[in-house]
């Protein structure tokens, strides 16, 4: 048991990098797919609907701030990955790295879904008659990604430098 725990501790820099990248990627998927391509919502669209130019402009600014947040997480993840790659004591595993990215993406969905959709109510995944179902589906997807990522990390084999 201690060997597995030590192995997990040695992979921590790789896992941390993957989680940061996953949060950034999850945010970019949300922003690009749901905000821009499908246009289901924008950052403040539930409290400032796109019914006039002032609200459109305000949502555009907040979407930009949201993308900046995603970009910062992605850059931090790349820097952490670079640093982990320069360490001889960090064992490498694609499965660990991908699992970590899935955990980060799932954490993004869970945190963003709970805070923005449920607590603050500033937007929903897809407004309308089934908005709670869409929001709950978003949370379920996030939880599923975290579980799959964790299983991948726990079952991954490592390659020493």
N, C-alpha and C positions, 0 to 999 in steps of 0.2 A: 504494500500500500504506500509506504514511504517513497519507493522508487517512482511510482506514478505521480505522486504529489511533487517530488523533486523535478521530474521531467516536465510537469505542467509549469512549475516555477521557472524553469530554464527557458520555456517557450513564451513566457509572459511578454517580453518585448515584441515578439512577432504577433501575439494575440492582441496586444494593445494597439499596435499599428493597424491591424486588420479591423478592429472595432472602430477606430477613428475613421478609417477609409469607408467602412460600411455606413456609418452615420452620414458622411458626406454624400456617398452614392445614393443612399435612401432618400435624402433630401433632394438631390438632383432628379431622381426618378419622379418623386412627387411633384416637384416644381415644373419639370419639363412636360411630363405626361398629363398630370391633372390640372395644372395651372395654365399651361400654354397650348398643348395640342388638343386636349379634350375640352378645356376651358370649363371644367366643372365647378371650380372655385378659385378664388384668389385669397390672399392672406386675410383680408378684412371683409370679404364679400358678404358675410352673414350680417354684419353690423353696419357696413357701408356698401350697400348693393350698387352694382354698376348702372345706376339710373341717371347719372349726370356726369359731366366732365370732371368735376372736383373729386367725386368718389372714384372714378376711373383712374385719375392721376394718383390719388392717395393709395389705391390698391397696387398700382404699378410700382410706386416707391417701396411699399412694404414687400412686394414680391422680390424686388431688387435686394432689399436687406436680407430677406430669406435666402436668396441665392448667395449672397456674400457669406452668410453663416455657413452654408454648405461648402463653399469654396475654402473657408478657413479650416473646417474640419478635414477636408480632403488634403490640403497642404500639410497640416499637422500630421496626418496619417502617412503621407509620403516621407516627411522628415523622419518620423519614428521608424518607418520601414528601412530607410537608408541607414539609420544608426544601428538598427538591429542587424542589418546585413554586414556591417563592419565588425561585428562581435563574433569571436570564435566560440564563445560559450553558448550561443543561441542555436539550437538545432532547428533545421528547416523542414517544413512539411507543407506541401500544397494543400492538403486536406485541412491542416490546422489553420492556414491562412484564409482559405475560402470559408471555413466554418466561422472564423472570426469576423469576416466581412458580413456573413449572414446574420450573426449576432448584432453587429452594429446597425445593419439595415433594419432588423426587427426592433431594436431599441429605439431607433428613430421613429418608426411607426407607432410604437407604444407611447413614447413620451409626447410626440406631436399630437397623436390622436387623443390622448387623455387631456393634455393641457389646452390645445387649440380647439378641438372639437367638443369636448365634454365640459371642462372646467370654465374656460373663457368664452366658449361658444362664438369665436370670431369667424369661423367658417366650418363647414361640414364637407365630407368627401364629395357628396352629391346632394345638393339641397332638393327638397321636394317631399312627396308623400312617404318615401322609404328612406329618408336621410339617416334615421337611427340604424337601420339595417346596414347601410353602406358604412357608417362609422364603426359599427360593431365588427363588420367584416374586415375593415382596415386594422382594427385592434387584434382580431384573430390571426390575420396574416402576420402581423408583427410578432405575436407570441409563437406562432408556428416557426417563423424564421429563427427566432432565438433558440428554440428547442432543437431544430435541425442542426443549427450551427454548433450548439453545445455537444450534441451527439457526435458530430464530425470531429470536433476537437478531442473528445474523450477516446475515440476509436482510431485516431490518426497515428500513423507510424512516422517517425522522425528520421531525418538524414543529418548526420553530423558533418560539419565542414571538413 
